[in-house]
Amino acid sequence: MHPPGARGRSMAAALAMLLWTCMSGVAGVMTSAAADLLDDVPTIAFEEGFSPLFGEDNMVRSPDGRTVSITLNRYTGSGFISSDYYHHGFFSADIKLPKDHTAGVVVAFYLSNGDVFEKTHDELDFEFLGNRYRHEWKMQTNVYGNGSTDRGREERYLMPFDPAAAAHRFSILWSSRVIIFYVDGTPIREVPRAPAMGADYPSKPMALYVTIWDGSTWATDNGKYKVNYKRGPFTAVFSELVLRGCRALSDIRLASVDDQERCAGAELELMTADYATMTPRKRMAMRQFRQRQMLYTVCYDTNRYPESLPECDVNVAERQKYWQWGESKVVRPHVRPRSRSRRRPAPPLVSLQQAD
């Protein structure tokens, strides 16, 4: 027999576990075909295209240089940067995030030139925001151009898998005409270059950055939950590193006609690759991902932007599914069910004679 209420709790836990398993299985089926498109993209070892950025003592490379682990502890985070800046390109990595209690932890995979253009920098972000134990990681994308940090273009999503259980591929395609973010080869966000964007569209050469750091002031529930270093250290693992683009050979602070002409052909080759071609099937997969996983979009945040940003493709019916502050009315974070602990074996029976 179950104690009062225990049967109901057991059934609820079982249903939650079943739902989580089904969601993970569907995600695997949806993304396997898309991920196949990236199998032929050449990867590189760390030494072929990267150098440490900070916290080198918290960085561990595999013997072949194709896997890099970076750690956040109570003393410092860690990160690395591409050795070159690029005029557009395709940038990708398989990423496995820290597990268990990760509130306040931020893992970032992004393009930027902020170290060169402090006040007019460009940036394209994947940011992964840690959470409390059993609560889901959140993923955020963002676009900045020419220092337009006062016009943030954030979107936040849940992921249809546990990013701490296995590595998943995250990719950014950046050209002079469009920006596309991918998860396991499936496009999840497309930012076309609308004429009205002007300098807000990233256009200066950028480097690829990979970091882990303490974002206690904002990352989890707007800073409500801080990094608990007693639950650390926190380690993210990066592999299958891809830097496919046209390298800037001159000072990126100077406009080089030679660089632009040299990179025009490379960009054409980039945009005709299979993964860069947006087919109807890919657009359908992108819509499905966004319908099921998107927690917030700046395109429907009318409190912040009464008039939609120029690159937003506003759908009147879809807008009804979002509050005026841009958060989804239907997509909600899940709390993972507790794993069943093994029952302790009952103590052996002792006869009255033995007891005496």
N, C-alpha and C positions, 0 to 999 in steps of 0.2 A: 504493500500500500504506500501511497505518497502522502507526505504531510500536507496540511491544508495549503492550497495554492501551488504546490510543487509541480503537480501534473501540468497545470497551465503554463508554468514557466518553462518546463521541459519541452512542451510542444512548441512554444514560441521560439525557444533557442534552436530547436531542430528546423523549424521553418526558416529562420534567419540564416542558418548554415546552408540550407538547400538553396535559398535565394542567392546567396553569395557565390556558391559553387556554379549555379546556372549562369550568372552574370559573367563569371570568369571564363566559362566554357564558350559562351557566345562571343566574347571578345576575342578569344583565340581563333575561332573560325573566321571572324570578320577580318582580322588583321593578317592572317597567314598569307593570303594571296598578295596583299599589298606589300608585305615585307619582302616577298620574293623579288620584287622589282629592284630592290636595293642590294641583292646578293652579289651582283657583278660590279658594284661600285668599289674601286680599290681603297683599301685602308692602309694606314701608315703606322710605324712605330713612333713612340714618343720622341726619340732622338731625331727623327726625320723631319719634324715640323713644330716641335714645342720646346718650351723652356720653363723652368719654375718661375712663379710669380711671387709667392710669399709662403711662409710656413713650410719650407722644404723638409724640415725634420718630421713633419706630419704627412709626408708623401712617400709612397712605396711603389716602385715599378717592378713589374715581373721581369725575369731574366731576358725575355725576348723584347721587352719594351712595349708590348702591345696591350698591356693592362696597367692602369694607374689607379691607385687608391689614395684618396685624400681624406684627412681626418680633422674634425673639430674636437678639441679638448679645452679644459679650463684656461689654457695658456694662449692658444691661438687657433685660427683656422688654417686653411691651406688653399693653394690654387696654382694653376699654370696657364700659360698664354701661348698662342701661336707665335712662331718666330718671325712671321711676315704679316703684313697687312694685305688685304685683298680688295680688288675692284669686283664686287659681286662674287657669287659662288654658291656651292652646296656644302653644308657643314653638318656633321652627324656624329653620333656616338651611341653606343649601348651603355645604359646607365642603370645601376642598381643602387637604390637609396638605403640609408640607414633604417634599421628596424626598431620595433617596440616604441618606447616613449621618445618622441623627437620634437616636442613642442619647442618653438623658437628657432629651430634649425632651418637654415636656408641653403639649398644647393642650387647653383646657377650655372647655366650653359648659355652663353650669349656672345653676340658680336658687339663691339664698341670701338670707338676711337677717343674715348674720354681722357686718356692719358696724354693725348696730343691737343685736342680741341676741348679745353676745360669748360668753356662757356657756350660752345656751339657744337656739342658732340652729337653723334648719331648712335643709335643702339637698337638691337633686336634681342629680346629676352625670352628664354625659358627659365622660369624660376619655380622651384619645388619647395613648398612650404610645409614644414613638419607639423606634427599634431600630437595630441595626447595618446597614450596607450589605447589600442583598439579603435582609435579614430583615424579616418583616412587622411593621407597626404593630399594636398591640393596643388594643382599646377596652374601657373599663371604665364600668359604671354603678354608682351608689350612691345610697342613700336615708338621710338623717338627719332626726330630728325632735326638737326640744326639747333639743338638745345631746347627743344619744345617740351621740357619737362612739366610745364604748367598745363599742357594739353595731353595728359597721359592717355594711352589707348589700351588700357588693360582688358584682358578677358581672363576669367578663372574657371577651372574645370575640375571635376573629379576624374579619376582614371579608372577604366573598366577592368582593372587588375590590381594586384598588390605589388607596387613597385619595389618593395623591400624583399619580396620572395624570389624574384628572378630579374635579370637584366632585360630592359626594353629599349628599343631604338627611338631616339628623338633627333629630329633633323630640321634644319632651316634652309630654305631656298631663297636666295636674295638676288634679284636682277634689277635692271633699270626700269622694269615695267611692273613687276609683281613680287610680293613676299608671300611665301607659303610655309606654314609650320606643319610638321608631320609627327605622328606617333605611330611607331611600328609600320611605317610606310603609308599610313592613311592620312591624307590631308585633313587637318582639323580647323585651320584658319587661313583665309586668303585675303591679302590686303593689296588690291590693285592700286596702281599709281594714278590717282585721280588728279586732273589738272589743278583743281582747287586746293589740293594739299600743299602745293608750292614747295618750300624748303622743308616742310614737315616730313617729307619722304626722305629716308636715309640715302645719301648719295656719295658721301666721302668714303675712302677706303677704311675698312675696319679689320681688327684682329679678333680672333676667337678666344674667349676667356672661359675658364672652368674653375669654379670656386665653391668652398663650403665655409659658412661663417655664422656668427651669432646674430640673428634677427629678432631678438627678444622684444624689442620695442614695438614691433608691428606684425610679425609673421603669423602668429597664431591667435585668432580672435582679437585682432587689433592690439596685440600686446598683453592680453589678459594672462596668457600662460608663457612663462619664460623658459629658457634653456635650463634644465636640471642636470648639472654636470655629474651628479651622483649616478645618473642613468647612462652616462657616457663611458668611453668616447664614442663619437658618432662618425661612421666611415661610409663614404660613397665610392663606388667602384666604376671606372670608365674603361671601355674597351671598344674595339672596332672603330677607331678614330678616323674620321674622314675630313680632309681639307682639299676640296676640289674647287679651284677658282683661279682667277688671274691675279698673280702677285703684283703688288705695287713695287716697281723697281726704283722709283725716284722718291724724293721727299714728299710725303703725302700732304704737306702743307702748301705745296705748289702744284698748280694744275699743269699736268704734263700731257701735251698733245700726243706724244709718242706712246705713253701708257694707254691713253684712250683708244688710239687706233689699234694697238696691239691687243687690247682686251675685247674689242668689238667682236672679233672672230671667236674668241673663247666663250663669250656670252651666248653667241648664237648656238654653239655646240652644246653649251649647258642647257639652254631652253628647249632643245630638241631631244633631250634624253627622255627615256620612258617615264621616269619618276616626275619629270617637270611638266609633262603633258596632262592637262586636266580634262579627262574624258568624262562623259555623262555618268559612268559607273563610279568614278572617283568623287564626283560632286554629290552623288547620292550617298556615298559612304561618309562624306564630310557632313552632310545635313543630318544623317542619323547620329553621328557622334555628337554633334552640337545639341541636338534635341535631347539626347539621353544624359549628357555629361556636363553641359555648360551651366555653371552656377551664376555667372555675372558676365555681362557684356556692356562695354561703354556705348555701343550703338543704341541701346534702349534706356540709357541713363539720362532721362530728360531733366532730372533735377540738376545735373551737372552740365549737360549740353542741351538746352531747349531745342536747338536745331542740330540734327544729326551731323556727325563728322562726314566729310565729303566722300570717303571711301566706303561708308556703311551702305549695305544693301538692305534697306528697311522693308520688312514684310509686315503689313498691318495685322494680319491674323496672328503671326508669330509674336508680335509686340504685346498682344494681350496676355501672353504667358509670362510676362516680366513685370515686376513692380516699377514704379517710376524712378526708383533709384538703381535700376539695372539688374537687380537680382531675380533669379528664376522663381516662379511660383510653384513649379512642379519638380524640379531637380533638387534633391535634398541629400546631404551627407548621410552615410550609414555608419552605424557602430558595429564593428565586427563582433560576432558572438564569442563568448569565452570558450576556450578549448576545454573539453571535458577532462577533468583531472581523474587519475586512477584512484579508485577507492582503496583506502588502506585495508590490508587483510585483517580480518577479525582475530583477536587474540585467541590462542588455543584454549580449549575448554579444560578446566581443572576440576578433577573429582573432589568431592568433599573429603575423601580419605587423604588425597594428596595435600589438600589445603590444611588438614590437621597436622 
